[in-house]
Amino acid sequence: MEEKKDAAYFKSLAHQLMFDLSDAEADSIVKEFDTLQKQMKLMDAVNTDGVEEMIYPFEDETSFIREDEVSNVISQDDALANVSKKVEGHFVLPKVVK
């Protein structure tokens, strides 16, 4: 049987991912995760014997995806015109990850 995940588990996971999770947020995630696990158990109970796997959701191949077409191209100088800091034709942004 699947081990039940508690708020401490999700808070620990959040800490490993380097963000804070309040007690209320952790409790909310526990409830949502429990609901998700129940739904997955229901799906596991469905008998799919004799059902052919679906590789593509439509019977006929769709061809509505357009070809990429280059349009409204601006020059590099125009793209960099309002940039406060640039180096060798590239945007320079402040570091966002510690």
C-alpha positions as CSV (number, residue, x, y, z in Angstrom):
1,M,0.0,0.0,0.0
2,E,1.2,3.5,-0.8
3,E,2.6,5.4,2.1
4,K,0.4,8.5,3.1
5,K,2.3,11.7,2.6
6,D,1.9,14.3,5.4
7,A,2.6,18.0,5.7
8,A,6.1,17.4,7.0
9,Y,6.9,15.4,3.8
10,F,5.8,18.3,1.5
11,K,7.5,20.9,3.7
12,S,10.8,18.9,3.4
13,L,10.3,18.5,-0.3
14,A,9.7,22.3,-0.6
15,H,12.9,23.0,1.4
16,Q,14.9,20.7,-0.9
17,L,13.5,22.8,-3.8
18,M,14.6,26.0,-2.0
19,F,11.2,27.6,-1.3
20,D,9.2,28.0,1.8
21,L,5.8,26.4,2.4
22,S,3.5,27.6,5.1
23,D,1.6,25.1,7.3
24,A,-1.6,26.1,5.6
25,E,-0.1,25.5,2.1
26,A,1.3,22.2,3.2
27,D,-2.0,21.0,4.6
28,S,-3.7,22.1,1.4
29,I,-1.2,20.1,-0.7
30,V,-1.8,17.0,1.5
31,K,-5.5,17.2,0.9
32,E,-5.0,17.7,-2.9
33,F,-2.5,14.9,-3.1
34,D,-4.8,12.5,-1.2
35,T,-7.6,13.3,-3.6
36,L,-5.2,12.7,-6.5
37,Q,-4.2,9.3,-5.1
38,K,-7.8,8.3,-4.7
39,Q,-8.5,9.2,-8.3
40,M,-5.5,7.2,-9.5
41,K,-6.7,4.2,-7.5
42,L,-10.1,4.5,-9.3
43,M,-8.4,4.6,-12.7
44,D,-6.2,1.6,-11.8
45,A,-9.5,-0.4,-11.1
46,V,-10.8,0.2,-14.6
47,N,-10.6,-3.0,-16.7
48,T,-8.7,-2.2,-19.9
49,D,-8.2,-5.8,-21.1
50,G,-8.7,-5.8,-24.9
51,V,-8.5,-2.0,-25.3
52,E,-6.1,-1.0,-27.9
53,E,-3.5,1.6,-26.9
54,M,-4.1,5.1,-28.3
55,I,-1.1,6.6,-29.9
56,Y,-2.8,9.6,-31.4
57,P,-6.0,11.2,-30.2
58,F,-7.6,11.6,-33.6
59,E,-8.3,8.9,-36.2
60,D,-7.2,11.1,-39.1
61,E,-3.9,13.0,-39.0
62,T,-4.5,16.6,-38.4
63,S,-2.8,19.1,-40.7
64,F,-4.0,22.4,-39.2
65,I,-0.6,23.3,-37.8
66,R,0.8,26.1,-39.9
67,E,4.2,26.3,-41.2
68,D,6.6,28.7,-39.5
69,E,6.9,31.9,-41.5
70,V,9.3,34.7,-40.6
71,S,7.5,38.1,-40.3
72,N,7.8,41.4,-38.4
73,V,11.6,41.0,-37.9
74,I,13.4,43.8,-36.2
75,S,17.1,44.5,-36.3
76,Q,19.4,43.7,-33.4
77,D,20.0,47.4,-32.9
78,D,16.3,48.0,-32.6
79,A,15.9,45.0,-30.2
80,L,18.7,46.4,-28.0
81,A,17.7,50.1,-28.2
82,N,16.1,50.3,-24.8
83,V,18.4,47.8,-23.0
84,S,20.2,49.4,-20.0
85,K,23.1,46.9,-20.2
86,K,24.3,44.8,-23.1
87,V,27.5,43.0,-23.9
88,E,28.5,41.9,-27.4
89,G,25.0,42.2,-28.8
90,H,23.3,40.4,-25.9
91,F,21.0,41.5,-23.1
92,V,22.6,41.4,-19.6
93,L,20.2,40.7,-16.8
94,P,20.7,40.6,-13.0
95,K,21.4,37.2,-11.5
96,V,18.1,35.7,-10.2
97,V,19.4,32.5,-8.6
98,K,21.6,32.5,-5.6
